[in-house]
Amino acid sequence: MPAKSAYNPSDRKPHPIDVHVGKRVRMRRSLMGMSQEKLAESVGLTFQQIQKYERGTNRVSASRLFQFSKVLDVPVGYFYQEYSENKGRPLIHAVADNDQDVLISDDVLYSRETLDLLKVYYALEDERKRREVQKILRSLIDNIGA
């Protein structure tokens, strides 16, 4: 007997994996500085179709996912990374500086604010400057509890 899934297709809500794949498409596209229009043009779609894929309202076929992987320069498996069937809510496992496990909701990881922060951070080509930014951010966190 197959394992039961919490997903019910009659709910008319996107399947959690479709939402996750869409978020991964959006994250990679954003990190590359690519617009929805440019991605759409690259794979022969409209930007509205890209929006639907990124929201998870349209499922991405295997052939389309392969196209996305080529245009976005990632392996197909990238789109499934970090997915967990933990109540349909993907959680990212990270380790903090103090070696404590930290769980980060995908809502935070894939937010526009996080993506913008990553783009700005990696725009700093000098590794020393990036380490300085990390130190500044950590000092702000340390000062919050003070």
The first five atom37 places (N, CA, C, CB, O) and aatype in JSON, in Angstrom:
{
  "aatype": [12, 14, 0, 11, 15, 0, 18, 2, 14, 15, 3, 1, 11, 14, 8, 14, 9, 3, 19, 8, 19, 7, 11, 1, 19, 1, 12, 1, 1, 15, 10, 12, 7, 12, 15, 5, 6, 11, 10, 0, 6, 15, 19, 7, 10, 16, 13, 5, 5, 9, 5, 11, 18, 6, 1, 7, 16, 2, 1, 19, 15, 0, 15, 1, 10, 13, 5, 13, 15, 11, 19, 10, 3, 19, 14, 19, 7, 18, 13, 18, 5, 6, 18, 15, 6, 2, 11, 7, 1, 14, 10, 9, 8, 0, 19, 0, 3, 2, 3, 5, 3, 19, 10, 9, 15, 3, 3, 19, 10, 18, 15, 1, 6, 16, 10, 3, 10, 10, 11, 19, 18, 18, 0, 10, 6, 3, 6, 1, 11, 1, 1, 6, 19, 5, 11, 9, 10, 1, 15, 10, 9, 3, 2, 9, 7, 0],
  "atom_mask": [
    [1, 1, 1, 1, 1],
    [1, 1, 1, 1, 1],
    [1, 1, 1, 1, 1],
    [1, 1, 1, 1, 1],
    [1, 1, 1, 1, 1],
    [1, 1, 1, 1, 1],
    [1, 1, 1, 1, 1],
    [1, 1, 1, 1, 1],
    [1, 1, 1, 1, 1],
    [1, 1, 1, 1, 1],
    [1, 1, 1, 1, 1],
    [1, 1, 1, 1, 1],
    [1, 1, 1, 1, 1],
    [1, 1, 1, 1, 1],
    [1, 1, 1, 1, 1],
    [1, 1, 1, 1, 1],
    [1, 1, 1, 1, 1],
    [1, 1, 1, 1, 1],
    [1, 1, 1, 1, 1],
    [1, 1, 1, 1, 1],
    [1, 1, 1, 1, 1],
    [1, 1, 1, 0, 1],
    [1, 1, 1, 1, 1],
    [1, 1, 1, 1, 1],
    [1, 1, 1, 1, 1],
    [1, 1, 1, 1, 1],
    [1, 1, 1, 1, 1],
    [1, 1, 1, 1, 1],
    [1, 1, 1, 1, 1],
    [1, 1, 1, 1, 1],
    [1, 1, 1, 1, 1],
    [1, 1, 1, 1, 1],
    [1, 1, 1, 0, 1],
    [1, 1, 1, 1, 1],
    [1, 1, 1, 1, 1],
    [1, 1, 1, 1, 1],
    [1, 1, 1, 1, 1],
    [1, 1, 1, 1, 1],
    [1, 1, 1, 1, 1],
    [1, 1, 1, 1, 1],
    [1, 1, 1, 1, 1],
    [1, 1, 1, 1, 1],
    [1, 1, 1, 1, 1],
    [1, 1, 1, 0, 1],
    [1, 1, 1, 1, 1],
    [1, 1, 1, 1, 1],
    [1, 1, 1, 1, 1],
    [1, 1, 1, 1, 1],
    [1, 1, 1, 1, 1],
    [1, 1, 1, 1, 1],
    [1, 1, 1, 1, 1],
    [1, 1, 1, 1, 1],
    [1, 1, 1, 1, 1],
    [1, 1, 1, 1, 1],
    [1, 1, 1, 1, 1],
    [1, 1, 1, 0, 1],
    [1, 1, 1, 1, 1],
    [1, 1, 1, 1, 1],
    [1, 1, 1, 1, 1],
    [1, 1, 1, 1, 1],
    [1, 1, 1, 1, 1],
    [1, 1, 1, 1, 1],
    [1, 1, 1, 1, 1],
    [1, 1, 1, 1, 1],
    [1, 1, 1, 1, 1],
    [1, 1, 1, 1, 1],
    [1, 1, 1, 1, 1],
    [1, 1, 1, 1, 1],
    [1, 1, 1, 1, 1],
    [1, 1, 1, 1, 1],
    [1, 1, 1, 1, 1],
    [1, 1, 1, 1, 1],
    [1, 1, 1, 1, 1],
    [1, 1, 1, 1, 1],
    [1, 1, 1, 1, 1],
    [1, 1, 1, 1, 1],
    [1, 1, 1, 0, 1],
    [1, 1, 1, 1, 1],
    [1, 1, 1, 1, 1],
    [1, 1, 1, 1, 1],
    [1, 1, 1, 1, 1],
    [1, 1, 1, 1, 1],
    [1, 1, 1, 1, 1],
    [1, 1, 1, 1, 1],
    [1, 1, 1, 1, 1],
    [1, 1, 1, 1, 1],
    [1, 1, 1, 1, 1],
    [1, 1, 1, 0, 1],
    [1, 1, 1, 1, 1],
    [1, 1, 1, 1, 1],
    [1, 1, 1, 1, 1],
    [1, 1, 1, 1, 1],
    [1, 1, 1, 1, 1],
    [1, 1, 1, 1, 1],
    [1, 1, 1, 1, 1],
    [1, 1, 1, 1, 1],
    [1, 1, 1, 1, 1],
    [1, 1, 1, 1, 1],
    [1, 1, 1, 1, 1],
    [1, 1, 1, 1, 1],
    [1, 1, 1, 1, 1],
    [1, 1, 1, 1, 1],
    [1, 1, 1, 1, 1],
    [1, 1, 1, 1, 1],
    [1, 1, 1, 1, 1],
    [1, 1, 1, 1, 1],
    [1, 1, 1, 1, 1],
    [1, 1, 1, 1, 1],
    [1, 1, 1, 1, 1],
    [1, 1, 1, 1, 1],
    [1, 1, 1, 1, 1],
    [1, 1, 1, 1, 1],
    [1, 1, 1, 1, 1],
    [1, 1, 1, 1, 1],
    [1, 1, 1, 1, 1],
    [1, 1, 1, 1, 1],
    [1, 1, 1, 1, 1],
    [1, 1, 1, 1, 1],
    [1, 1, 1, 1, 1],
    [1, 1, 1, 1, 1],
    [1, 1, 1, 1, 1],
    [1, 1, 1, 1, 1],
    [1, 1, 1, 1, 1],
    [1, 1, 1, 1, 1],
    [1, 1, 1, 1, 1],
    [1, 1, 1, 1, 1],
    [1, 1, 1, 1, 1],
    [1, 1, 1, 1, 1],
    [1, 1, 1, 1, 1],
    [1, 1, 1, 1, 1],
    [1, 1, 1, 1, 1],
    [1, 1, 1, 1, 1],
    [1, 1, 1, 1, 1],
    [1, 1, 1, 1, 1],
    [1, 1, 1, 1, 1],
    [1, 1, 1, 1, 1],
    [1, 1, 1, 1, 1],
    [1, 1, 1, 1, 1],
    [1, 1, 1, 1, 1],
    [1, 1, 1, 1, 1],
    [1, 1, 1, 1, 1],
    [1, 1, 1, 1, 1],
    [1, 1, 1, 1, 1],
    [1, 1, 1, 1, 1],
    [1, 1, 1, 0, 1],
    [1, 1, 1, 1, 1]
  ],
  "atom_positions": [
    [[0.85, -1.18, 0.0], [0.0, 0.0, 0.0], [0.89, 1.24, 0.0], [-0.96, 0.0, 1.22], [1.8, 1.34, 0.82]],
    [[0.64, 2.21, -0.91], [1.47, 3.41, -0.96], [1.29, 4.26, 0.29], [1.14, 4.22, -2.2], [0.24, 4.25, 0.94]],
    [[2.33, 4.99, 0.61], [2.28, 5.88, 1.78], [1.26, 6.99, 1.53], [3.67, 6.49, 2.08], [1.13, 7.51, 0.42]],
    [[0.55, 7.34, 2.59], [-0.45, 8.41, 2.48], [0.24, 9.76, 2.48], [-1.47, 8.33, 3.63], [1.21, 9.98, 3.2]],
    [[-0.26, 10.65, 1.67], [0.27, 12.01, 1.6], [-0.74, 12.96, 2.22], [0.58, 12.42, 0.13], [-1.95, 12.73, 2.13]],
    [[-0.26, 14.0, 2.85], [-1.15, 15.0, 3.45], [-1.79, 15.86, 2.37], [-0.38, 15.89, 4.42], [-2.75, 16.58, 2.65]],
    [[-1.28, 15.78, 1.15], [-1.8, 16.59, 0.05], [-3.08, 15.98, -0.49], [-0.77, 16.73, -1.06], [-3.14, 14.78, -0.75]],
    [[-4.09, 16.81, -0.67], [-5.36, 16.37, -1.24], [-5.61, 17.18, -2.5], [-6.54, 16.55, -0.2], [-5.86, 18.38, -2.42]],
    [[-5.55, 16.54, -3.7], [-5.69, 17.29, -4.94], [-7.04, 18.0, -5.08], [-5.5, 16.37, -6.11], [-7.15, 18.97, -5.84]],
    [[-8.04, 17.55, -4.37], [-9.35, 18.2, -4.48], [-9.38, 19.55, -3.75], [-10.44, 17.29, -3.92], [-10.35, 20.3, -3.89]],
    [[-8.34, 19.86, -2.98], [-8.28, 21.15, -2.28], [-8.08, 22.32, -3.23], [-7.17, 21.13, -1.25], [-8.33, 23.47, -2.86]],
    [[-7.62, 22.04, -4.44], [-7.35, 23.06, -5.46], [-6.21, 24.0, -5.07], [-8.6, 23.86, -5.72], [-6.04, 25.07, -5.67]],
    [[-5.43, 23.61, -4.09], [-4.24, 24.38, -3.73], [-3.05, 23.7, -4.4], [-4.04, 24.46, -2.16], [-3.07, 22.49, -4.63]],
    [[-2.02, 24.48, -4.73], [-0.83, 23.87, -5.33], [-0.2, 22.85, -4.39], [0.2, 24.96, -5.71], [-0.24, 23.01, -3.17]],
    [[0.36, 21.81, -4.96], [1.07, 20.81, -4.17], [2.31, 21.48, -3.57], [1.46, 19.56, -5.03], [2.95, 22.29, -4.24]],
    [[2.67, 21.16, -2.34], [3.83, 21.79, -1.7], [5.12, 21.66, -2.51], [4.03, 21.19, -0.33], [5.94, 22.58, -2.49]],
    [[5.34, 20.56, -3.21], [6.57, 20.43, -3.99], [6.56, 21.39, -5.18], [6.74, 18.97, -4.48], [7.61, 21.89, -5.57]],
    [[5.38, 21.64, -5.76], [5.29, 22.6, -6.86], [5.62, 24.01, -6.37], [3.88, 22.57, -7.49], [6.28, 24.78, -7.07]],
    [[5.15, 24.33, -5.19], [5.46, 25.64, -4.59], [6.96, 25.74, -4.32], [4.64, 25.86, -3.27], [7.57, 26.77, -4.59]],
    [[7.54, 24.68, -3.78], [8.96, 24.68, -3.46], [9.81, 24.84, -4.73], [9.35, 23.37, -2.73], [10.73, 25.66, -4.76]],
    [[9.5, 24.08, -5.77], [10.25, 24.17, -7.02], [10.13, 25.59, -7.58], [9.73, 23.13, -8.06], [11.11, 26.16, -8.04]],
    [[8.93, 26.16, -7.53], [8.74, 27.53, -8.0], [9.57, 28.54, -7.23], [0.0, 0.0, 0.0], [10.13, 29.47, -7.82]],
    [[9.66, 28.36, -5.92], [10.48, 29.26, -5.1], [11.95, 29.13, -5.45], [10.26, 28.97, -3.61], [12.68, 30.12, -5.46]],
    [[12.37, 27.91, -5.74], [13.77, 27.7, -6.11], [14.07, 28.34, -7.48], [14.1, 26.19, -6.15], [15.16, 28.88, -7.68]],
    [[13.11, 28.27, -8.4], [13.28, 28.93, -9.7], [13.42, 30.44, -9.47], [12.07, 28.63, -10.65], [14.33, 31.07, -10.0]],
    [[12.51, 31.01, -8.67], [12.55, 32.44, -8.4], [13.85, 32.85, -7.72], [11.36, 32.85, -7.54], [14.45, 33.87, -8.06]],
    [[14.28, 32.05, -6.73], [15.5, 32.39, -6.01], [16.69, 32.41, -6.96], [15.74, 31.4, -4.86], [17.47, 33.36, -6.95]],
    [[16.85, 31.37, -7.77], [18.0, 31.31, -8.67], [17.94, 32.43, -9.71], [18.05, 29.95, -9.36], [18.95, 33.07, -9.99]],
    [[16.77, 32.66, -10.27], [16.6, 33.73, -11.26], [16.98, 35.07, -10.64], [15.15, 33.76, -11.79], [17.69, 35.86, -11.26]],
    [[16.5, 35.32, -9.44], [16.78, 36.59, -8.76], [18.26, 36.74, -8.44], [15.96, 36.7, -7.47], [18.83, 37.82, -8.62]],
    [[18.88, 35.66, -7.96], [20.3, 35.73, -7.63], [21.14, 35.99, -8.86], [20.75, 34.45, -6.96], [22.23, 36.57, -8.76]],
    [[20.67, 35.58, -10.02], [21.4, 35.82, -11.26], [21.09, 37.21, -11.83], [21.04, 34.75, -12.3], [21.7, 37.63, -12.81]],
    [[20.15, 37.93, -11.19], [19.77, 39.25, -11.69], [18.96, 39.18, -12.96], [0.0, 0.0, 0.0], [18.95, 40.12, -13.75]],
    [[18.29, 38.07, -13.17], [17.51, 37.85, -14.39], [16.04, 38.18, -14.13], [17.66, 36.39, -14.88], [15.48, 37.79, -13.11]],
    [[15.43, 38.9, -15.04], [14.02, 39.24, -14.92], [13.15, 38.05, -15.33], [13.67, 40.48, -15.78], [13.62, 37.12, -15.98]],
    [[11.89, 38.11, -14.92], [10.94, 37.08, -15.37], [10.81, 37.11, -16.89], [9.55, 37.28, -14.7], [10.68, 36.07, -17.53]],
    [[10.85, 38.31, -17.45], [10.74, 38.45, -18.9], [11.89, 37.75, -19.62], [10.7, 39.93, -19.29], [11.69, 37.07, -20.62]],
    [[13.11, 37.94, -19.09], [14.3, 37.34, -19.72], [14.24, 35.81, -19.62], [15.58, 37.87, -19.05], [14.55, 35.12, -20.59]],
    [[13.86, 35.3, -18.46], [13.75, 33.85, -18.31], [12.69, 33.3, -19.26], [13.4, 33.48, -16.84], [12.9, 32.29, -19.92]],
    [[11.56, 34.0, -19.32], [10.47, 33.57, -20.2], [10.94, 33.52, -21.65], [9.25, 34.51, -20.07], [10.69, 32.55, -22.37]],
    [[11.62, 34.57, -22.07], [12.13, 34.64, -23.45], [13.1, 33.49, -23.73], [12.82, 36.0, -23.69], [13.11, 32.93, -24.83]],
    [[13.91, 33.15, -22.75], [14.93, 32.12, -22.91], [14.34, 30.72, -23.11], [15.85, 32.11, -21.72], [14.97, 29.85, -23.72]],
    [[13.13, 30.51, -22.57], [12.52, 29.18, -22.68], [11.24, 29.18, -23.51], [12.23, 28.64, -21.29], [10.52, 28.19, -23.55]],
    [[10.95, 30.31, -24.16], [9.79, 30.38, -25.05], [8.45, 30.46, -24.35], [0.0, 0.0, 0.0], [7.48, 29.84, -24.78]],
    [[8.4, 31.24, -23.27], [7.15, 31.42, -22.51], [6.85, 32.91, -22.36], [7.25, 30.75, -21.12], [7.63, 33.76, -22.81]],
    [[5.72, 33.2, -21.73], [5.4, 34.58, -21.36], [5.82, 34.77, -19.9], [3.88, 34.89, -21.56], [5.94, 33.8, -19.15]],
    [[6.02, 36.03, -19.51], [6.41, 36.26, -18.11], [5.28, 35.87, -17.16], [6.8, 37.74, -17.9], [5.53, 35.53, -16.0]],
    [[4.02, 35.91, -17.64], [2.9, 35.49, -16.8], [3.0, 33.99, -16.49], [1.55, 35.81, -17.48], [2.65, 33.55, -15.39]],
    [[3.46, 33.21, -17.45], [3.64, 31.77, -17.21], [4.76, 31.55, -16.18], [3.96, 31.03, -18.53], [4.65, 30.66, -15.34]],
    [[5.81, 32.34, -16.26], [6.89, 32.23, -15.28], [6.36, 32.57, -13.89], [8.08, 33.18, -15.66], [6.7, 31.9, -12.91]],
    [[5.51, 33.6, -13.8], [4.91, 33.96, -12.51], [4.13, 32.78, -11.94], [3.98, 35.18, -12.67], [4.22, 32.5, -10.75]],
    [[3.37, 32.11, -12.77], [2.57, 30.97, -12.3], [3.47, 29.82, -11.85], [1.62, 30.48, -13.41], [3.17, 29.16, -10.86]],
    [[4.56, 29.57, -12.58], [5.5, 28.54, -12.15], [6.13, 28.92, -10.81], [6.6, 28.34, -13.21], [6.25, 28.07, -9.92]],
    [[6.52, 30.17, -10.67], [7.18, 30.6, -9.44], [6.26, 30.57, -8.23], [7.73, 31.99, -9.62], [6.73, 30.39, -7.11]],
    [[4.97, 30.75, -8.43], [4.0, 30.66, -7.33], [3.59, 29.22, -7.07], [2.77, 31.51, -7.64], [3.0, 28.92, -6.03]],
    [[3.91, 28.33, -8.0], [3.52, 26.93, -7.83], [2.12, 26.63, -8.33], [0.0, 0.0, 0.0], [1.65, 25.5, -8.18]],
    [[1.45, 27.61, -8.92], [0.09, 27.37, -9.4], [0.09, 26.53, -10.68], [-0.64, 28.7, -9.65], [-0.88, 25.83, -10.97]],
    [[1.18, 26.61, -11.45], [1.36, 25.72, -12.59], [2.51, 24.77, -12.27], [1.65, 26.53, -13.9], [3.56, 25.19, -11.78]],
    [[2.31, 23.5, -12.56], [3.36, 22.52, -12.35], [4.4, 22.63, -13.46], [2.78, 21.1, -12.29], [4.08, 22.9, -14.61]],
    [[5.65, 22.42, -13.08], [6.74, 22.46, -14.04], [6.97, 21.03, -14.55], [8.05, 23.04, -13.39], [7.26, 20.12, -13.77]],
    [[6.85, 20.85, -15.85], [7.1, 19.53, -16.44], [8.58, 19.21, -16.39], [6.58, 19.47, -17.9], [9.41, 20.1, -16.18]],
    [[8.91, 17.96, -16.57], [10.32, 17.53, -16.55], [11.11, 18.24, -17.64], [10.42, 16.0, -16.73], [12.23, 18.68, -17.4]],
    [[10.54, 18.35, -18.84], [11.27, 19.0, -19.93], [11.47, 20.49, -19.66], [10.54, 18.8, -21.27], [12.51, 21.05, -19.98]],
    [[10.46, 21.14, -19.06], [10.58, 22.56, -18.73], [11.61, 22.75, -17.62], [9.2, 23.14, -18.31], [12.4, 23.69, -17.65]],
    [[11.6, 21.86, -16.64], [12.56, 21.95, -15.55], [13.99, 21.8, -16.09], [12.27, 20.86, -14.48], [14.92, 22.46, -15.63]],
    [[14.15, 20.93, -17.07], [15.45, 20.76, -17.72], [15.87, 22.06, -18.41], [15.4, 19.59, -18.74], [17.02, 22.47, -18.32]],
    [[14.92, 22.7, -19.09], [15.22, 24.0, -19.73], [15.65, 25.03, -18.69], [14.0, 24.51, -20.51], [16.65, 25.73, -18.86]],
    [[14.88, 25.11, -17.6], [15.21, 26.05, -16.53], [16.62, 25.78, -15.99], [14.18, 25.97, -15.39], [17.38, 26.71, -15.75]],
    [[16.95, 24.5, -15.82], [18.26, 24.17, -15.27], [19.38, 24.65, -16.18], [18.37, 22.66, -15.04], [20.43, 25.09, -15.71]],
    [[19.17, 24.56, -17.49], [20.2, 25.02, -18.44], [20.31, 26.55, -18.43], [19.87, 24.51, -19.86], [21.42, 27.08, -18.36]],
    [[19.19, 27.23, -18.49], [19.2, 28.69, -18.52], [19.72, 29.27, -17.2], [17.79, 29.23, -18.82], [20.45, 30.26, -17.2]],
    [[19.34, 28.65, -16.08], [19.73, 29.15, -14.77], [21.05, 28.55, -14.29], [18.63, 28.86, -13.75], [21.52, 28.87, -13.19]],
    [[21.65, 27.69, -15.11], [22.97, 27.13, -14.86], [23.07, 26.39, -13.52], [23.99, 28.22, -14.9], [23.99, 26.62, -12.73]],
    [[22.1, 25.5, -13.29], [22.1, 24.65, -12.1], [21.66, 23.25, -12.52], [21.16, 25.23, -10.98], [20.99, 23.1, -13.54]],
    [[22.03, 22.23, -11.76], [21.52, 20.89, -12.07], [20.03, 20.81, -11.74], [22.31, 19.8, -11.29], [19.53, 21.58, -10.92]],
    [[19.32, 19.89, -12.36], [17.88, 19.74, -12.13], [17.61, 19.5, -10.63], [17.32, 18.57, -12.97], [16.62, 20.0, -10.09]],
    [[18.47, 18.74, -9.99], [18.28, 18.45, -8.57], [18.26, 19.68, -7.68], [0.0, 0.0, 0.0], [17.74, 19.64, -6.57]],
    [[18.82, 20.78, -8.15], [18.83, 22.03, -7.39], [17.41, 22.44, -6.99], [19.49, 23.16, -8.22], [17.2, 22.94, -5.88]],
    [[16.46, 22.23, -7.88], [15.1, 22.69, -7.63], [14.41, 21.91, -6.52], [14.3, 22.59, -8.9], [13.4, 22.36, -5.97]],
    [[14.95, 20.74, -6.19], [14.36, 19.91, -5.13], [15.14, 19.99, -3.82], [14.28, 18.48, -5.58], [14.69, 19.47, -2.8]],
    [[16.31, 20.63, -3.85], [17.12, 20.71, -2.64], [16.35, 21.39, -1.52], [18.42, 21.45, -2.92], [15.55, 22.29, -1.74]],
    [[16.63, 20.93, -0.31], [16.07, 21.51, 0.91], [14.58, 21.24, 1.09], [16.31, 22.98, 0.92], [13.95, 21.82, 1.98]],
    [[14.01, 20.37, 0.26], [12.59, 20.07, 0.43], [12.42, 18.96, 1.45], [11.94, 19.68, -0.92], [13.16, 17.98, 1.46]],
    [[11.44, 19.14, 2.28], [11.12, 18.14, 3.29], [9.61, 17.99, 3.32], [11.68, 18.54, 4.7], [8.88, 18.97, 3.15]],
    [[9.16, 16.79, 3.54], [7.71, 16.59, 3.64], [7.22, 16.84, 5.05], [7.34, 15.17, 3.2], [6.18, 16.33, 5.46]],
    [[7.97, 17.63, 5.79], [7.63, 18.0, 7.15], [6.41, 18.92, 7.14], [8.82, 18.69, 7.86], [6.53, 20.15, 7.18]],
    [[5.24, 18.31, 7.08], [3.98, 19.05, 7.05], [3.91, 19.98, 5.84], [3.82, 19.86, 8.33], [3.23, 21.0, 5.88]],
    [[4.61, 19.61, 4.78], [4.58, 20.43, 3.58], [5.32, 21.75, 3.73], [0.0, 0.0, 0.0], [5.26, 22.6, 2.84]],
    [[5.99, 21.93, 4.85], [6.72, 23.18, 5.11], [8.2, 22.89, 5.07], [6.31, 23.8, 6.48], [8.76, 22.39, 6.05]],
    [[8.86, 23.19, 3.97], [10.29, 22.95, 3.92], [11.03, 23.75, 4.99], [10.83, 23.3, 2.55], [10.73, 24.92, 5.24]],
    [[11.99, 23.1, 5.61], [12.81, 23.75, 6.61], [14.27, 23.59, 6.19], [12.56, 23.17, 8.03], [14.67, 22.52, 5.72]],
    [[15.03, 24.61, 6.35], [16.44, 24.58, 6.03], [17.19, 24.33, 7.33], [16.91, 25.9, 5.32], [17.02, 25.07, 8.3]],
    [[18.03, 23.31, 7.34], [18.85, 23.04, 8.51], [20.16, 23.78, 8.34], [19.09, 21.51, 8.7], [20.84, 23.63, 7.33]],
    [[20.49, 24.57, 9.33], [21.74, 25.32, 9.3], [22.42, 25.15, 10.64], [21.5, 26.83, 8.97], [21.8, 24.74, 11.62]],
    [[23.67, 25.47, 10.68], [24.42, 25.41, 11.93], [24.92, 26.82, 12.22], [25.6, 24.37, 11.86], [25.62, 27.42, 11.4]],
    [[24.57, 27.33, 13.38], [25.0, 28.66, 13.78], [26.47, 28.62, 14.19], [24.13, 29.2, 14.95], [27.05, 27.55, 14.34]],
    [[27.07, 29.79, 14.36], [28.48, 29.88, 14.76], [28.76, 29.15, 16.06], [28.88, 31.33, 14.89], [29.87, 28.65, 16.27]],
    [[27.78, 29.09, 16.93], [27.99, 28.42, 18.22], [27.7, 26.92, 18.12], [27.1, 29.06, 19.3], [27.5, 26.26, 19.14]],
    [[27.67, 26.38, 16.9], [27.46, 24.96, 16.61], [26.08, 24.46, 17.02], [28.52, 24.14, 17.31], [25.88, 23.25, 17.15]],
    [[25.13, 25.35, 17.23], [23.77, 24.93, 17.52], [23.01, 24.81, 16.21], [23.07, 25.93, 18.47], [23.19, 25.61, 15.29]],
    [[22.14, 23.79, 16.13], [21.31, 23.64, 14.94], [20.26, 24.74, 14.91], [20.65, 22.25, 14.91], [19.7, 25.12, 15.94]],
    [[20.01, 25.24, 13.72], [19.03, 26.29, 13.52], [18.12, 25.84, 12.39], [19.7, 27.67, 13.2], [18.6, 25.35, 11.36]],
    [[16.81, 26.0, 12.56], [15.86, 25.7, 11.49], [15.35, 27.02, 10.94], [14.68, 24.81, 12.0], [14.9, 27.89, 11.69]],
    [[15.41, 27.15, 9.63], [14.96, 28.37, 8.99], [13.81, 28.03, 8.07], [16.11, 29.06, 8.21], [13.95, 27.15, 7.22]],
    [[12.7, 28.69, 8.22], [11.55, 28.47, 7.36], [11.87, 28.93, 5.95], [10.32, 29.21, 7.9], [12.61, 29.9, 5.75]],
    [[11.3, 28.24, 4.96], [11.55, 28.66, 3.57], [10.91, 30.01, 3.29], [11.0, 27.61, 2.59], [11.31, 30.68, 2.34]],
    [[9.94, 30.43, 4.1], [9.35, 31.75, 3.93], [10.42, 32.83, 4.09], [8.2, 31.98, 4.93], [10.4, 33.85, 3.39]],
    [[11.34, 32.61, 5.03], [12.42, 33.56, 5.26], [13.49, 33.41, 4.18], [13.03, 33.36, 6.66], [13.95, 34.4, 3.62]],
    [[13.88, 32.18, 3.9], [14.95, 31.95, 2.94], [14.63, 32.5, 1.56], [15.24, 30.48, 2.84], [15.51, 33.06, 0.91]],
    [[13.4, 32.36, 1.12], [13.04, 32.76, -0.24], [12.38, 34.14, -0.31], [12.12, 31.74, -0.84], [11.82, 34.51, -1.34]],
    [[12.45, 34.88, 0.77], [11.84, 36.22, 0.76], [12.65, 37.16, -0.12], [11.73, 36.79, 2.19], [13.85, 36.94, -0.32]],
    [[12.02, 38.17, -0.63], [12.7, 39.16, -1.47], [13.83, 39.82, -0.69], [11.69, 40.23, -1.98], [14.9, 40.09, -1.24]],
    [[13.59, 40.08, 0.59], [14.61, 40.72, 1.43], [15.87, 39.86, 1.52], [14.05, 40.99, 2.85], [16.98, 40.37, 1.4]],
    [[15.69, 38.55, 1.73], [16.84, 37.65, 1.82], [17.58, 37.59, 0.49], [16.38, 36.25, 2.23], [18.81, 37.63, 0.46]],
    [[16.83, 37.49, -0.6], [17.47, 37.43, -1.91], [18.23, 38.72, -2.22], [16.42, 37.17, -2.99], [19.33, 38.67, -2.78]],
    [[17.65, 39.86, -1.87], [18.34, 41.13, -2.08], [19.62, 41.19, -1.25], [17.41, 42.31, -1.72], [20.66, 41.65, -1.72]],
    [[19.54, 40.73, 0.0], [20.71, 40.72, 0.87], [21.82, 39.84, 0.28], [20.34, 40.23, 2.27], [22.99, 40.23, 0.29]],
    [[21.46, 38.67, -0.23], [22.45, 37.78, -0.84], [23.09, 38.4, -2.08], [21.79, 36.44, -1.21], [24.29, 38.29, -2.29]],
    [[22.26, 39.05, -2.9], [22.81, 39.68, -4.11], [23.82, 40.77, -3.75], [21.68, 40.27, -4.96], [24.89, 40.86, -4.34]],
    [[23.46, 41.6, -2.77], [24.35, 42.68, -2.36], [25.62, 42.1, -1.75], [23.64, 43.62, -1.35], [26.72, 42.57, -2.04]],
    [[25.47, 41.09, -0.91], [26.62, 40.46, -0.25], [27.59, 39.91, -1.28], [26.15, 39.34, 0.7], [28.8, 40.16, -1.2]],
    [[27.09, 39.15, -2.24], [27.97, 38.55, -3.23], [28.42, 39.51, -4.32], [27.29, 37.37, -3.86], [29.29, 39.18, -5.12]],
    [[27.85, 40.7, -4.35], [28.34, 41.73, -5.25], [29.67, 42.27, -4.75], [27.31, 42.88, -5.39], [30.46, 42.84, -5.51]],
    [[29.93, 42.09, -3.45], [31.23, 42.45, -2.89], [32.23, 41.38, -3.33], [31.17, 42.58, -1.31], [32.22, 40.26, -2.81]],
    [[33.07, 41.72, -4.26], [34.01, 40.73, -4.79], [35.16, 40.45, -3.83], [34.57, 41.21, -6.12], [35.73, 39.36, -3.85]],
    [[35.48, 41.41, -3.0], [36.58, 41.26, -2.05], [36.1, 40.41, -0.85], [37.1, 42.65, -1.57], [35.2, 40.81, -0.12]],
    [[36.72, 39.26, -0.69], [36.32, 38.34, 0.39], [36.5, 38.98, 1.77], [37.13, 37.05, 0.31], [35.72, 38.71, 2.68]],
    [[37.5, 39.82, 1.92], [37.72, 40.5, 3.21], [36.55, 41.42, 3.54], [39.04, 41.3, 3.19], [36.13, 41.51, 4.69]],
    [[36.04, 42.11, 2.53], [34.9, 43.0, 2.75], [33.66, 42.19, 3.14], [34.61, 43.85, 1.49], [32.87, 42.61, 3.99]],
    [[33.48, 41.03, 2.51], [32.34, 40.18, 2.88], [32.45, 39.71, 4.33], [32.24, 38.96, 1.94], [31.46, 39.67, 5.05]],
    [[33.67, 39.36, 4.75], [33.87, 38.96, 6.16], [33.56, 40.12, 7.1], [35.31, 38.46, 6.39], [33.02, 39.92, 8.18]],
    [[33.91, 41.34, 6.69], [33.62, 42.52, 7.51], [32.1, 42.71, 7.65], [34.26, 43.78, 6.9], [31.6, 43.02, 8.73]],
    [[31.39, 42.52, 6.55], [29.92, 42.63, 6.59], [29.36, 41.58, 7.55], [29.3, 42.44, 5.16], [28.47, 41.88, 8.34]],
    [[29.88, 40.37, 7.5], [29.43, 39.33, 8.44], [29.68, 39.75, 9.88], [30.16, 38.0, 8.15], [28.82, 39.58, 10.75]],
    [[30.86, 40.31, 10.15], [31.19, 40.75, 11.5], [30.22, 41.84, 11.97], [32.64, 41.27, 11.56], [29.76, 41.82, 13.11]],
    [[29.93, 42.76, 11.09], [29.0, 43.85, 11.43], [27.63, 43.28, 11.77], [28.89, 44.87, 10.27], [27.03, 43.66, 12.78]],
    [[27.13, 42.38, 10.93], [25.82, 41.79, 11.18], [25.81, 41.0, 12.49], [25.41, 40.88, 10.01], [24.86, 41.1, 13.27]],
    [[26.86, 40.24, 12.73], [26.93, 39.47, 13.98], [26.98, 40.39, 15.18], [28.14, 38.55, 13.98], [26.39, 40.09, 16.22]],
    [[27.69, 41.5, 15.06], [27.77, 42.43, 16.19], [26.4, 43.05, 16.47], [28.82, 43.54, 15.92], [26.06, 43.3, 17.62]],
    [[25.63, 43.29, 15.43], [24.27, 43.81, 15.63], [23.4, 42.8, 16.36], [23.63, 44.17, 14.27], [22.61, 43.16, 17.24]],
    [[23.55, 41.55, 16.01], [22.78, 40.49, 16.69], [23.19, 40.37, 18.13], [22.96, 39.15, 15.99], [22.34, 40.27, 19.02]],
    [[24.51, 40.39, 18.39], [25.01, 40.31, 19.75], [24.52, 41.47, 20.6], [26.52, 40.29, 19.75], [24.27, 41.3, 21.8]],
    [[24.38, 42.66, 19.99], [23.94, 43.85, 20.73], [22.45, 43.88, 20.99], [24.34, 45.09, 20.0], [21.99, 44.65, 21.84]],
    [[21.67, 43.07, 20.29], [20.22, 43.07, 20.48], [19.88, 42.58, 21.89], [19.53, 42.18, 19.42], [19.0, 43.14, 22.55]],
    [[20.57, 41.55, 22.34], [20.28, 41.0, 23.67], [20.85, 41.83, 24.79], [0.0, 0.0, 0.0], [20.55, 41.57, 25.96]],
    [[21.68, 42.82, 24.49], [22.35, 43.6, 25.53], [21.45, 44.67, 26.11], [23.6, 44.25, 24.98], [21.86, 45.41, 27.0]]
  ]
}
